Amino acid sequence: MFFPKSLLFTIPIVILRMEDEDDRQFVTELYQKYKLNMYYMALRIVKDPHIAEDMVQESCVKIIQKLDKIKAVEICKRRSYIVSLVRNTSVNYVVKNKRQSKYCFNADDEVLAQQPDLDSDIEEQLLRDCDVSIVKKGLMKLSEKDRTILRMRYFDDLRDGDIAKYLDIRANSVRYYLTLARRRLCACIQELNGDQL
């Protein structure tokens, strides 16, 4: 899985220059926790690793500008807020470049037209970019229920209704359980990747 060393091992200068030590520590922790999510959301939209790094840096500036608002957000919702901020920054960049360039938009037009499930997009990108052996190890750390629902969706290519019948759950709950399973798998993968650094 490609992840730029500049983001992996350093903290953006804009964060290091923050005057208030408590705020600097808070933003540093946010960055360390969500940098992977931030980078993959930006990369998914701009399709260029270097520009994606720039989008992460620019998003850090916006995080600092909106720090009071981010602190007020519930801890469990901060990830979605930050990823959404990166998404908006990246989409704005692409739209601005599209106006200034004769070249076509290099991301799917659907990205701009639809509001995607941000968590699943990032998680699916992470899973696609991972080494197969790491994914297998991550799967082995999951519960049987999580492994089953992931297998049914991604290996057996079953629809929500079919999965719901097999697992004896409501069809509109399938996406919820898939999201939870993907999150758990991604957490295991990140943990395994951290062990390898």
Residue, then its C-alpha position, 0 to 999 in steps of 0.5 A: m500500500f502506497f502512503p507518502k513518507s512525507l505524511l507518514f513520518t512528519i507533521p505539517i509545518v502549519i501544525l507545528r507553528m501553532e502558538d497555543e501548545d494545547d491546540r497544537q497537541f490536539v491538532t497533532e493527535l487528530y492528524q496522527k489519527y486520521k491522516l490515512n483517511m484524509y489522504y485516501m479521500a483526497l487521492r480518490i478525488v484528485k487521482d494524483p498522490h502529490i496533489a492528494e498530499d497538498m489537499v491534506q496539507e490544505s485541510c490541516v489549515k482548515i482544521i486549524q481555522k475551524l478548531d473550535k467547531i471541531k472541538a465541539v463535535e462529538i468524538c465519535k463524529r470527528r472522523s466523518y467531519i474531518v474526512s468531509l472537510v478533506r473531501n470538500t477541499s479536494v472537490n473544490y480543487v478539482v472544480k477550480n482546475k476544471r474551469q481553468s483547464k481544457y482537460c477533462f475532470n480526472a475523477d468520476d463525475e459521480v464523485l461530484a454529483q453524489q454524496p457518497d458514504l464517506d467511511s465506506d469509500i475510504e475503507e474500500q480504498l484502503l482494502r483495495d490498496c492493501d497487501v492480500s496477506i495483510v487483509k487475510k490476517g485482518l479477516m482472521k481477527l474478526s468475528e465469524k459474523d463480520r467475516t461472513i457478511l464481508r465474504m457474502r458482499y465482496f466474494d460472493d457478490l450478493r445483494d443486500g436482500d440475499i444477505a439479509k435472508y441468509l443472516d436473518i436481518r432486515a434488508n435495510s440493516v445490511r449496509y449498517y453491518l457491512t460498515l461496521a465490519r469494514r471499519r473493524l477490518c480496516a482497524c485490524i489492517q491499520e494495526l497490522n501495518g503499524d506493526q510492520l513499520 
